[in-house]
Amino acid sequence: MRLPILALAGALFVSTLATAQSSNLERLSGDQLDVVPPSARVDGVVGGLKVRDTGCRPRADEPLRRRIVDVAAQEWGFFGFSVVDQTRLDEQPVRRGRRRWSRLSPSEYVRVADSIAGYWTITPEGGWIIENQNDRWDGSESSARWRYPWSAAFVSWVMCESGLNESNRFRRAVAHHTYIDQAIRARDGSAAAAFTAHDIGDAPVLPGDLLCSGRRPAYRTLAERRRQMGEGARTHCDVVVALDDARGRILTIGGNVRGTVSLKIMPAVRDPDVGLRPEGEARRLFAHLQLRAEPTGPDPLIASPTLRALACAGGSTHSRLAATGIVSPATIARC
């Protein structure tokens, strides 16, 4: 018997470990979604992972924005459809000591270790990072937790698998500031780069774009980053996957968000000039990287193969996402 809607909503907002880890959706077959799993890029097991493939395939057979959303959505499902609702005070970042708490248990870290290793493979430093992680493995499940933040590697892999196979279009890296700087230079005239950088609110946000925040330094504008171009910085970017105009929300998917691949619900306001603009987010956004590509359909997240598969399967995961309006209960009827 299904839980009442209010109970489902409460379960989503609390986001218990049991919920996050029992709702993962296995990746789709190639005929449903032509994506090479990141785990296929490495050989071996935890503690002995070796790089197998570092290449990226060119793709011209489908719209780029839709492809980016489809790829990110599948990873979100594989990691358990975790949601961080930044419109709620009780979902703001929580820290234990100097680390943010994770939604993955030690056994889950083992399950996804080769996938995270696959994200690293397409970055220049990926091989060294994987070897370093192998050296940390002592046979305990807790030692499968990655030492280095992998959010930029996740974004880089999404772009690689979406067809941005050349570095002059997207510079894959272990740090977000690398491709943020590339997008800033593109704004200044580089014709090849796939993304151009804008201050928040200066350009329309569309699915497939990236929204970026600064941690150290806590940038507020692109001008502040321009003064430090090429220098290291702790930044974070997420992939925009949906715009919820009716509720005033922007939905993004990012890697290493509380230790997993999560969907963020960002509060937004309607700007008469550019449409939905993010506002009031826990970490101030300073950069909007706009993709140079044609707009996609009205709701690419719902139309993605992963969300269609989830809807057709029904069950508690679809119900808890429907409780917050991420998916519609009516999608089951269209299977």
N, C-alpha and C positions, 0 to 999 in steps of 0.2 A: 504494500500500500504506500502511495506517495505521501510525503510530508505536506502539510499545509504550506501555502505560499509564504506566510510570515516566517514560519520556521525555516524554510529554505533560504529566505533572505538573510536571516540571522546566521545560518550556517555559512553562507558565503562571506559575510562581513567578518566573522570571526576567523574564517579560513583555517580551520584546524588541519593539522598534519594528516590526519586520517583521510579527510576529504581530498586534500591536494594529491595524495599519493595513490588513491584508489581509483581516480577518475582519468588516468592517462589513456590516451587513444593511440594505438599503434599506428605507425606511419602507413599511408595508403600505398596501394600497389602502383606500379609505374604507369599502367593504363588509366588510372584515376588521376594521378598527378605525377608528371615526369620530373622527379627530383631524386638525385643521388643522395641517399642518407649520409649525413656527416660521418656516421660510424663506419661507412664503407671506405673512408679515406685513411683509415688506420688498420694495422694488423696487430694481433696479439690480444692480451688481456691486461687488466689493471695491474700496474707494476712492470709491465713489459710491452707497453704500447709503442709501435713504430709507425712512422709516417709512410703511407702508401701512395697517396695522390695529393698533389698540390695545385693541380690545374683547374681552370674554370672554362666551362663550355660557352661559346657564343650562342645567343638565342635571338631569333627574329620572328618566331612563329606565333607570338602572342603579345598583347600590350604589356609594357614593362611595369606599369603601376600595378596592374592586376597580378602579374607574376610575383612581384615583391610581397604583396599581401598574402597570396596563396602559400608562398614558401614560409613566411613568418608564422602564419596561422597553423601550419602543420606542426612546427616545432612547439608552439604553445600547447597544442593538444598532446603531443608526445610527453611533455613535462607535466601534464595534469591540469591544464586550464586554470591555473592560478590567477586570481584577480586582486589588484591593489586599487582600492577606490579612494582616490585623493580628494573626493568631494566630502569625505567624512573625516572628522577629527580623530576618531578612533582607528583610522587606517594610516595615520602619519607614521613616518619612519621610527622604528624602535631599535635601540642599540643595547647590546649586552657587552659591556666592556668597550672595546674599540671596534667590534665587528657588528654588522647588522645581523639580526636573527634570520635564520634560514628556514624555508618551508620544506626542505628536503631532509629526510632522515639519512643516517649513515648508509643503509641498504640502498636507498635511492641514489646516493652519490655513486655507488658502484654500478647501478643499472645504467646511468647516463654518462659514465666516465668516458666511454669511447666516442659518444656524440660530442661532448665538449672538446675532446681531443681533436675530433674532426673539424670543429670550428677553428681551432688553432692552426691546422695544417696549411690554410691558405694565406697566413700572415708570414712575413719574412722571418720572424723570430720563433715561429711555431714549433719547429723541430727541437730547438733548445729548451723551450718551456715544457714540452712533453717529456723530454729526457729528465729534466729537473723534477717533474712530478713523479716519474718512475722511481727516482731515488728516494722520494719521500714515503713510498709505499712500504709499510711494515707488516702487512697482512691484516691489519685492522680495518674495518669499514670506514672509520672516521678519517683515516689517512687518504681516502679517495677524494676528499674535499680539495678542490683546486687552490693552490697557493696564490695564484695571480688572478686578478679580476678578468673575466672573459667576456664582458659585455661588448667591447669593440670587436673582438674576434667573432662574436655572434653576428653583429651587423655586417661585418666584412664577408662572412660566409653567405648570409642572405643575399647580398649584392652579387657575389660570385655566382651563386646558384641561379640568380635571376637573369644572368647574361652580361653583367658588367665585368667582362673578362680582361680588360686592358687597364693598366694602372693609370693611364692618362685620363681615363673616364672615372675610375674610382680607385683611390689608393688604399688598398687593404692594409690594416695595421692592428697592432695590439693596443693602441691608444686612440681614442676618438679624435683628439686634437689634430691628428695627421690629416684626416679627410675633412675636418672642419676647415683647416687652413687651405686645403685644396679648393673647397667651395668658396672661400673668401677670395682667393686669387681668381677663380672663375667669374666672380662678380665684377672683378676688375678687368676682365677681358679675355680669359682663356676660353676658347671655343669648344674644346674637347670634353671638359669635365661634365659629368652627368648631373651634378648638383651645384646650385648657386646659393650663397649665404645671404640671408636677410635678417634684419632685426625682427623680433616678435611683433606682429601686427602690421608689418609693411607689405606683406604679400599674402594671397589666399593660401590656406593650408589645405592640402589634398592628400588622400591615401597614397602611400608610397613615399611621401616626404619624410624628413627626419626632424625631430625636435630635440634640442640639446641644452643641457644645463651645465653650469660651472660649479665645481666643488671647491677646489683649491687651485687657483684663485676663484672666488665667487663672482665670475663675470656677470655684468648686467647688460652689456651691449657688445656688439661686434667691434666697436671702436676700441674697447678695452682689450679684446683679444688681438686686434691688429697690432697693438703696441708690443705684443709678445709673440708675434708670429715665429714659429719654428722652435719655441721653447716648450719644455714639458709642462703639462697641466693636467689636473684630474678633472676630466669632463665625462659626461654620459649622454648618449643619444638613444632615442627609441624610434621605432618605425610607426608612422601613422597608418592605421588600418581602417578607421571608420570615423565619420562625423555624425554626431547625434544632435541635430539642430533642435529638435523638439525639446530635449532635456538640457540643452546647453552643455554638451560634453564632447570631448575629443578622446578617442580610444587609440592607444598605442601598444605595441608589443616590443619588449626589450629583453635582452639576456642578462643573466646575473642580477636580476632584480629580486632581492631577498633570496639569493642563492639559486634561482630557477629562471625559466623563461616565463614571464608574467605579462598579463594584459593590464595596463593602467587605465583608469578612468580619470581623465583630467577635466577639471572645471573650465568652462569657456563662456565667453559672452559674444553676442552677435555684433559685429562691427559693420556699419552700413557700407563701408568701402571694400572690405576684404572677406566678409563672412565671419565664420566662427574664429575667434581668437582666444588662445589659452590664457587663463587668468587665475591668480590666487593659488598657483601650484605650490606645494610644500618647498620644493627647491626651485628657485627662480630660473626660468628658461631665458637664455640669452641669444640663442641662434635658431633660426628656422632654415633648414637646408631644403630648398625647393628643387624637386626633380624636373629635369628638362624632358618632359614626356607628355603625351596627350592624356587628358583626364580619362578616368575609367568609369565604370557604371556607377549607379547611385549608391550601392551598398556592397562593395566587393568583399567585405568580411563575411557577411551572411551568404553570399554567393560562392564563397571559396569551397573547394572540394572537401576540406576538413570539416567545416561547419555543416555542410550538407550531409556528410556521413554521420555526424553527431546527431543531427535532427532525425535522420531516418532510424538511428538506433534508439532514440528516445532515452528514457531512464532519468536518474536523478541528476546527472551532470547537466543535461540539457535543461532540466527544470530549474536548477539553481541559477543558471545563466539567464534563463527567461525571467526569473524573479527580479533581476536588475535591469531588464530591457536590453541586454547585450544581444540576445536572440529573441525571436518571437515564438510563442507557443504554436502559432499557425503554421510554422515551417514544417512541422511533423506531417500535417495534412497534405503537403505538396510532395511528399516522397513517392 
